[in-house]
Amino acid sequence: MTTVYIVRHAEAEGNISRVFQGRIDCGVTEKGYAQLNALSERFKNIKLDTLYSSPLIRTIETAKAVNKYHNLEINKVDGLMEINGGLFEGQLWDELSVLFPKAHDLWLNHHHEFEIEQGESMREVYNRMKTSVLEIVQANKDKTVAIVSHGCAIRNFLCFANKVNFEELSTLDWCENTGVCKLTFDDDLNPSVVYQNDASHLDEKNLTIAYQDWWKK
């Protein structure tokens, strides 16, 4: 059996500036670093054999926190990156409905059908994350692995892991910043979810999405 911890990155500038950050490579906020301190302690006594991360700054900083007591190489995998938001990238959430009404409606009301010019479709994110995580598991059978990724990307993988129809993607909760999911995989790469979106290492004052709803509108 292979054990995998999937971690969402800490609060980044895009999470509080009300812009669609996607592939924008912004840094971690002051609150984000407080989240990372708590995350490091959470992983202090968890034995890890290997560590993978999206190559963006906010995920690498988060991977460093996971790695604080482990001294592992951080393996960067492009397939773990956030959705490429195309023309959404860098735009204020409040303006998306005016600038791109059709794509914005898909994001809100038909999430699995989302696609945007110069970016990825949601189905492409689902397929990319499924392939990337399963390749990591295949390469690390019977080990304990940590993977650091992004909110939309993780949500797509959890759709697969929970055996939820892709058309029901929007029924899955979004993961809190530095939230942790624990999964196990058998020898045939079949996943079982032990827990997901757990942010119990954070004090209430250090939560992010618990205080936000603007990005859902």
TORKOL-4160 file (C-alpha; in steps of 0.2 Angstrom, whole numbers, padded with zeros to 4 digits, m for minus):
217
<pt num="1" X="0000" Y="0000" Z="0000"/>
<pt num="2" X="0006" Y="0017" Z="m0004"/>
<pt num="3" X="0001" Y="0032" Z="0006"/>
<pt num="4" X="0000" Y="0050" Z="m0001"/>
<pt num="5" X="m0002" Y="0066" Z="0007"/>
<pt num="6" X="m0009" Y="0080" Z="m0004"/>
<pt num="7" X="m0007" Y="0098" Z="0002"/>
<pt num="8" X="m0013" Y="0114" Z="m0005"/>
<pt num="9" X="m0001" Y="0128" Z="m0005"/>
<pt num="10" X="m0002" Y="0142" Z="0009"/>
<pt num="11" X="m0011" Y="0158" Z="0006"/>
<pt num="12" X="m0003" Y="0168" Z="m0008"/>
<pt num="13" X="m0005" Y="0186" Z="m0014"/>
<pt num="14" X="m0018" Y="0180" Z="m0027"/>
<pt num="15" X="m0029" Y="0173" Z="m0013"/>
<pt num="16" X="m0032" Y="0190" Z="m0005"/>
<pt num="17" X="m0030" Y="0202" Z="m0020"/>
<pt num="18" X="m0046" Y="0196" Z="m0028"/>
<pt num="19" X="m0038" Y="0191" Z="m0044"/>
<pt num="20" X="m0038" Y="0175" Z="m0054"/>
<pt num="21" X="m0021" Y="0169" Z="m0051"/>
<pt num="22" X="m0020" Y="0152" Z="m0059"/>
<pt num="23" X="m0002" Y="0151" Z="m0066"/>
<pt num="24" X="0003" Y="0168" Z="m0060"/>
<pt num="25" X="0018" Y="0165" Z="m0050"/>
<pt num="26" X="0014" Y="0176" Z="m0034"/>
<pt num="27" X="0022" Y="0174" Z="m0017"/>
<pt num="28" X="0016" Y="0169" Z="0000"/>
<pt num="29" X="0007" Y="0181" Z="0012"/>
<pt num="30" X="0012" Y="0185" Z="0030"/>
<pt num="31" X="m0003" Y="0174" Z="0035"/>
<pt num="32" X="0003" Y="0161" Z="0023"/>
<pt num="33" X="0019" Y="0160" Z="0032"/>
<pt num="34" X="0010" Y="0158" Z="0048"/>
<pt num="35" X="0001" Y="0143" Z="0040"/>
<pt num="36" X="0017" Y="0136" Z="0034"/>
<pt num="37" X="0024" Y="0136" Z="0052"/>
<pt num="38" X="0009" Y="0126" Z="0058"/>
<pt num="39" X="0011" Y="0114" Z="0043"/>
<pt num="40" X="0029" Y="0111" Z="0047"/>
<pt num="41" X="0024" Y="0105" Z="0064"/>
<pt num="42" X="0010" Y="0094" Z="0058"/>
<pt num="43" X="0022" Y="0085" Z="0047"/>
<pt num="44" X="0036" Y="0084" Z="0059"/>
<pt num="45" X="0033" Y="0066" Z="0065"/>
<pt num="46" X="0026" Y="0059" Z="0049"/>
<pt num="47" X="0038" Y="0048" Z="0040"/>
<pt num="48" X="0040" Y="0054" Z="0022"/>
<pt num="49" X="0050" Y="0045" Z="0009"/>
<pt num="50" X="0048" Y="0057" Z="m0006"/>
<pt num="51" X="0041" Y="0074" Z="m0009"/>
<pt num="52" X="0034" Y="0082" Z="m0025"/>
<pt num="53" X="0028" Y="0099" Z="m0029"/>
<pt num="54" X="0021" Y="0110" Z="m0043"/>
<pt num="55" X="0035" Y="0122" Z="m0048"/>
<pt num="56" X="0026" Y="0138" Z="m0044"/>
<pt num="57" X="0033" Y="0149" Z="m0029"/>
<pt num="58" X="0018" Y="0147" Z="m0018"/>
<pt num="59" X="0019" Y="0128" Z="m0019"/>
<pt num="60" X="0038" Y="0127" Z="m0017"/>
<pt num="61" X="0037" Y="0137" Z="m0002"/>
<pt num="62" X="0024" Y="0125" Z="0005"/>
<pt num="63" X="0034" Y="0110" Z="0000"/>
<pt num="64" X="0049" Y="0118" Z="0010"/>
<pt num="65" X="0038" Y="0119" Z="0025"/>
<pt num="66" X="0032" Y="0101" Z="0023"/>
<pt num="67" X="0051" Y="0096" Z="0021"/>
<pt num="68" X="0057" Y="0106" Z="0036"/>
<pt num="69" X="0061" Y="0091" Z="0047"/>
<pt num="70" X="0064" Y="0078" Z="0033"/>
<pt num="71" X="0078" Y="0085" Z="0021"/>
<pt num="72" X="0071" Y="0077" Z="0006"/>
<pt num="73" X="0074" Y="0083" Z="m0012"/>
<pt num="74" X="0059" Y="0093" Z="m0019"/>
<pt num="75" X="0054" Y="0085" Z="m0035"/>
<pt num="76" X="0046" Y="0098" Z="m0047"/>
<pt num="77" X="0032" Y="0092" Z="m0058"/>
<pt num="78" X="0023" Y="0103" Z="m0070"/>
<pt num="79" X="0008" Y="0092" Z="m0071"/>
<pt num="80" X="0004" Y="0097" Z="m0053"/>
<pt num="81" X="0002" Y="0115" Z="m0057"/>
<pt num="82" X="m0014" Y="0125" Z="m0056"/>
<pt num="83" X="m0027" Y="0127" Z="m0070"/>
<pt num="84" X="m0020" Y="0138" Z="m0084"/>
<pt num="85" X="m0033" Y="0151" Z="m0083"/>
<pt num="86" X="m0029" Y="0159" Z="m0100"/>
<pt num="87" X="m0038" Y="0176" Z="m0102"/>
<pt num="88" X="m0044" Y="0174" Z="m0084"/>
<pt num="89" X="m0027" Y="0176" Z="m0078"/>
<pt num="90" X="m0023" Y="0192" Z="m0068"/>
<pt num="91" X="m0041" Y="0198" Z="m0070"/>
<pt num="92" X="m0051" Y="0204" Z="m0055"/>
<pt num="93" X="m0065" Y="0192" Z="m0050"/>
<pt num="94" X="m0077" Y="0206" Z="m0049"/>
<pt num="95" X="m0074" Y="0210" Z="m0068"/>
<pt num="96" X="m0075" Y="0192" Z="m0075"/>
<pt num="97" X="m0093" Y="0192" Z="m0077"/>
<pt num="98" X="m0092" Y="0208" Z="m0088"/>
<pt num="99" X="m0076" Y="0203" Z="m0098"/>
<pt num="100" X="m0080" Y="0185" Z="m0101"/>
<pt num="101" X="m0099" Y="0182" Z="m0097"/>
<pt num="102" X="m0100" Y="0164" Z="m0105"/>
<pt num="103" X="m0084" Y="0157" Z="m0097"/>
<pt num="104" X="m0088" Y="0165" Z="m0080"/>
<pt num="105" X="m0105" Y="0157" Z="m0081"/>
<pt num="106" X="m0097" Y="0140" Z="m0084"/>
<pt num="107" X="m0085" Y="0143" Z="m0069"/>
<pt num="108" X="m0100" Y="0146" Z="m0057"/>
<pt num="109" X="m0114" Y="0135" Z="m0064"/>
<pt num="110" X="m0106" Y="0122" Z="m0075"/>
<pt num="111" X="m0089" Y="0120" Z="m0067"/>
<pt num="112" X="m0084" Y="0104" Z="m0076"/>
<pt num="113" X="m0088" Y="0112" Z="m0093"/>
<pt num="114" X="m0076" Y="0127" Z="m0090"/>
<pt num="115" X="m0065" Y="0132" Z="m0103"/>
<pt num="116" X="m0057" Y="0148" Z="m0108"/>
<pt num="117" X="m0047" Y="0155" Z="m0123"/>
<pt num="118" X="m0028" Y="0153" Z="m0121"/>
<pt num="119" X="m0031" Y="0142" Z="m0106"/>
<pt num="120" X="m0035" Y="0124" Z="m0101"/>
<pt num="121" X="m0052" Y="0116" Z="m0100"/>
<pt num="122" X="m0058" Y="0108" Z="m0083"/>
<pt num="123" X="m0057" Y="0091" Z="m0091"/>
<pt num="124" X="m0039" Y="0094" Z="m0096"/>
<pt num="125" X="m0035" Y="0098" Z="m0078"/>
<pt num="126" X="m0044" Y="0083" Z="m0072"/>
<pt num="127" X="m0034" Y="0071" Z="m0084"/>
<pt num="128" X="m0018" Y="0080" Z="m0081"/>
<pt num="129" X="m0019" Y="0078" Z="m0062"/>
<pt num="130" X="m0025" Y="0060" Z="m0063"/>
<pt num="131" X="m0011" Y="0056" Z="m0074"/>
<pt num="132" X="0002" Y="0065" Z="m0064"/>
<pt num="133" X="m0003" Y="0058" Z="m0047"/>
<pt num="134" X="m0004" Y="0040" Z="m0053"/>
<pt num="135" X="0013" Y="0041" Z="m0061"/>
<pt num="136" X="0020" Y="0047" Z="m0044"/>
<pt num="137" X="0011" Y="0033" Z="m0035"/>
<pt num="138" X="0017" Y="0020" Z="m0048"/>
<pt num="139" X="0035" Y="0026" Z="m0045"/>
<pt num="140" X="0034" Y="0025" Z="m0026"/>
<pt num="141" X="0025" Y="0009" Z="m0022"/>
<pt num="142" X="0024" Y="0005" Z="m0004"/>
<pt num="143" X="0031" Y="0022" Z="0001"/>
<pt num="144" X="0024" Y="0037" Z="0009"/>
<pt num="145" X="0023" Y="0052" Z="m0002"/>
<pt num="146" X="0019" Y="0071" Z="0000"/>
<pt num="147" X="0012" Y="0081" Z="m0015"/>
<pt num="148" X="0010" Y="0100" Z="m0015"/>
<pt num="149" X="m0002" Y="0107" Z="m0027"/>
<pt num="150" X="m0016" Y="0120" Z="m0030"/>
<pt num="151" X="m0035" Y="0122" Z="m0025"/>
<pt num="152" X="m0043" Y="0118" Z="m0042"/>
<pt num="153" X="m0030" Y="0105" Z="m0047"/>
<pt num="154" X="m0033" Y="0095" Z="m0030"/>
<pt num="155" X="m0051" Y="0097" Z="m0032"/>
<pt num="156" X="m0051" Y="0088" Z="m0049"/>
<pt num="157" X="m0040" Y="0074" Z="m0042"/>
<pt num="158" X="m0052" Y="0072" Z="m0027"/>
<pt num="159" X="m0066" Y="0070" Z="m0039"/>
<pt num="160" X="m0057" Y="0055" Z="m0046"/>
<pt num="161" X="m0051" Y="0048" Z="m0029"/>
<pt num="162" X="m0069" Y="0049" Z="m0022"/>
<pt num="163" X="m0076" Y="0041" Z="m0038"/>
<pt num="164" X="m0087" Y="0056" Z="m0041"/>
<pt num="165" X="m0094" Y="0058" Z="m0058"/>
<pt num="166" X="m0084" Y="0072" Z="m0067"/>
<pt num="167" X="m0100" Y="0081" Z="m0070"/>
<pt num="168" X="m0103" Y="0082" Z="m0051"/>
<pt num="169" X="m0086" Y="0091" Z="m0048"/>
<pt num="170" X="m0094" Y="0106" Z="m0041"/>
<pt num="171" X="m0101" Y="0096" Z="m0026"/>
<pt num="172" X="m0084" Y="0094" Z="m0019"/>
<pt num="173" X="m0078" Y="0107" Z="m0006"/>
<pt num="174" X="m0063" Y="0118" Z="m0010"/>
<pt num="175" X="m0048" Y="0114" Z="0001"/>
<pt num="176" X="m0042" Y="0127" Z="0014"/>
<pt num="177" X="m0024" Y="0134" Z="0011"/>
<pt num="178" X="m0012" Y="0121" Z="0018"/>
<pt num="179" X="m0026" Y="0109" Z="0020"/>
<pt num="180" X="m0021" Y="0091" Z="0019"/>
<pt num="181" X="m0028" Y="0076" Z="0011"/>
<pt num="182" X="m0022" Y="0058" Z="0015"/>
<pt num="183" X="m0025" Y="0044" Z="0003"/>
<pt num="184" X="m0019" Y="0026" Z="0001"/>
<pt num="185" X="m0017" Y="0017" Z="m0015"/>
<pt num="186" X="m0017" Y="m0002" Z="m0018"/>
<pt num="187" X="m0005" Y="m0011" Z="m0030"/>
<pt num="188" X="m0017" Y="m0008" Z="m0044"/>
<pt num="189" X="m0017" Y="0011" Z="m0041"/>
<pt num="190" X="m0034" Y="0012" Z="m0034"/>
<pt num="191" X="m0036" Y="0026" Z="m0022"/>
<pt num="192" X="m0045" Y="0026" Z="m0005"/>
<pt num="193" X="m0048" Y="0043" Z="0004"/>
<pt num="194" X="m0043" Y="0042" Z="0022"/>
<pt num="195" X="m0047" Y="0061" Z="0025"/>
<pt num="196" X="m0047" Y="0076" Z="0014"/>
<pt num="197" X="m0046" Y="0095" Z="0016"/>
<pt num="198" X="m0041" Y="0094" Z="0034"/>
<pt num="199" X="m0034" Y="0111" Z="0041"/>
<pt num="200" X="m0035" Y="0106" Z="0060"/>
<pt num="201" X="m0016" Y="0112" Z="0061"/>
<pt num="202" X="m0022" Y="0130" Z="0059"/>
<pt num="203" X="m0029" Y="0142" Z="0072"/>
<pt num="204" X="m0045" Y="0150" Z="0067"/>
<pt num="205" X="m0037" Y="0166" Z="0064"/>
<pt num="206" X="m0025" Y="0158" Z="0051"/>
<pt num="207" X="m0039" Y="0151" Z="0040"/>
<pt num="208" X="m0041" Y="0159" Z="0023"/>
<pt num="209" X="m0056" Y="0153" Z="0013"/>
<pt num="210" X="m0066" Y="0151" Z="0028"/>
<pt num="211" X="m0068" Y="0170" Z="0027"/>
<pt num="212" X="m0070" Y="0172" Z="0009"/>
<pt num="213" X="m0084" Y="0170" Z="m0004"/>
<pt num="214" X="m0080" Y="0183" Z="m0017"/>
<pt num="215" X="m0071" Y="0170" Z="m0028"/>
<pt num="216" X="m0087" Y="0160" Z="m0029"/>
<pt num="217" X="m0097" Y="0174" Z="m0036"/>
